[in-house]
């Protein structure tokens, strides 16, 4: 891993990126009707979320705000044809669960052309197990997902963001070596893992639900990943 860190950013920036990854990671791991987290249907929530300075980030955020605004108009409606909790939950199942199989594999291994579309313990799964272990992290809860799920990769990134913010807050000098180490790891991870396959995931999601909640969410996340990586290293 050889990343030239040009800017370690500041704690507030790290917290902002971590907020994006943390929220999106949880959204991708559990449908709304199971998590009961309806923040994504609140236009006011998206108005407070970080705005990545990339075309995908700007467009994705605008689409999420528009989806939430429509959901607010139909609040209380039990109708899967209009934006809302039911529609997003049905969409989640079709995209990421099936039957008969996910329309858009949410695991890195399933998007690896060398793996023939199979999921399970591929190279990415093993790599993520090692990375999580190095940070003292482990999967918990009811999701029972493979470690190379996009949601898990984003939650791992969120943990690294908090680690970078903590190191910067405790540093005597801006751009400390401790913070640079984490920043370099973040850029390497973004490029080697989520950014390497989010394009294919988005393509499969858009083929099934181009106007849906998760299409907009993944566009927003993609924009944040692009912006984050470019902000740290050339």
DACORDA-V457374 format. One record per residue. SS is DSSP state (helix for helix, strand for strand, loop for the rest). D_LAST is the distance of its C-alpha to the last C-alpha in Angstrom with 1 decimal. Layout:
ss->[SS/SS]
d_last->[D_LAST/D_LAST]
This chain:
ss->[loop/loop/loop/loop/strand/loop/loop/loop/loop/loop/helix/helix/helix/helix/helix/helix/helix/helix/helix/helix/helix/helix/helix/helix/helix/helix/helix/helix/helix/loop/loop/helix/helix/helix/helix/loop/loop/loop/helix/helix/helix/loop/helix/helix/helix/helix/helix/helix/loop/loop/loop/loop/loop/loop/helix/helix/helix/helix/helix/helix/helix/helix/helix/helix/helix/helix/helix/helix/helix/helix/helix/helix/helix/loop/loop/loop/loop/loop/loop/loop/loop/loop/loop/loop/helix/helix/helix/helix/helix/helix/helix/helix/helix/helix/helix/helix/loop/loop/loop/loop/loop/loop/loop/loop/loop/loop/strand/loop/helix/helix/helix/loop/helix/helix/helix/loop/loop/loop/loop/loop/loop/loop/helix/helix/helix/helix/helix/helix/helix/helix/helix/helix/helix/helix/loop/loop/loop/loop/loop/loop/loop/loop/loop/loop/loop/loop/loop/loop/strand/helix/helix/helix/helix/helix/helix/helix/helix/helix/helix/helix/helix/helix/helix/helix/helix/helix/helix/helix/helix/loop/loop/loop/loop/loop/loop/loop/helix/helix/helix/helix/helix/helix/helix/helix/helix/helix/helix/helix/helix/helix/helix/helix/loop/helix/helix/helix/helix/helix/helix/helix/helix/helix/helix/helix/helix/helix/helix/helix/helix/loop/loop/loop/helix/helix/helix/helix/helix/helix/helix/helix/helix/helix/helix/helix/helix/helix/helix/helix/helix/helix/helix/helix/strand/loop]
d_last->[14.7/12.1/8.9/7.4/7.8/7.1/9.5/12.2/13.6/17.4/20.2/21.0/17.5/17.8/21.3/20.5/18.1/20.7/23.4/22.0/21.6/24.9/26.8/25.5/26.0/29.6/30.3/29.3/31.5/34.7/36.3/37.5/41.1/40.6/38.1/40.0/36.7/37.0/34.3/32.5/35.7/35.7/34.2/34.0/31.8/29.1/29.5/28.3/25.3/21.7/20.5/17.0/15.5/15.3/18.3/19.1/18.9/21.2/23.5/23.8/24.8/27.3/28.8/29.2/30.9/33.2/34.1/35.0/37.0/39.0/39.5/40.9/43.4/44.6/44.7/47.6/47.9/48.2/46.9/44.1/43.8/42.4/39.2/39.9/40.2/42.3/40.3/37.0/38.8/40.4/37.1/35.5/38.4/38.2/34.5/33.9/37.4/39.9/42.7/42.9/39.2/35.9/35.0/31.3/30.7/28.7/28.0/25.1/27.8/29.6/26.7/26.1/27.7/28.9/30.9/33.0/32.3/34.1/33.2/34.0/32.9/30.4/27.4/25.3/28.2/28.6/25.0/25.0/28.3/27.0/23.9/26.2/28.7/26.3/25.8/29.5/29.2/31.6/32.7/35.6/37.6/39.2/36.3/36.8/33.6/31.9/28.9/26.4/27.5/24.6/26.3/26.2/22.6/21.8/24.3/22.7/19.4/21.5/23.0/19.8/18.9/22.3/21.9/18.8/20.7/23.7/22.1/20.7/24.1/25.8/23.7/25.4/22.3/19.2/16.2/18.7/18.1/19.6/17.2/14.1/15.8/16.1/12.6/11.4/14.3/13.5/10.1/12.0/15.0/13.6/12.3/15.5/18.0/18.3/15.6/17.1/20.5/20.6/20.8/24.0/25.3/24.9/26.6/29.5/29.9/29.9/32.5/34.8/34.1/31.9/33.2/33.2/31.8/29.5/28.0/27.0/25.8/23.6/22.1/21.4/19.9/17.7/16.4/15.8/13.9/11.5/11.3/11.1/8.2/6.1/7.8/7.1/3.8/0.0]
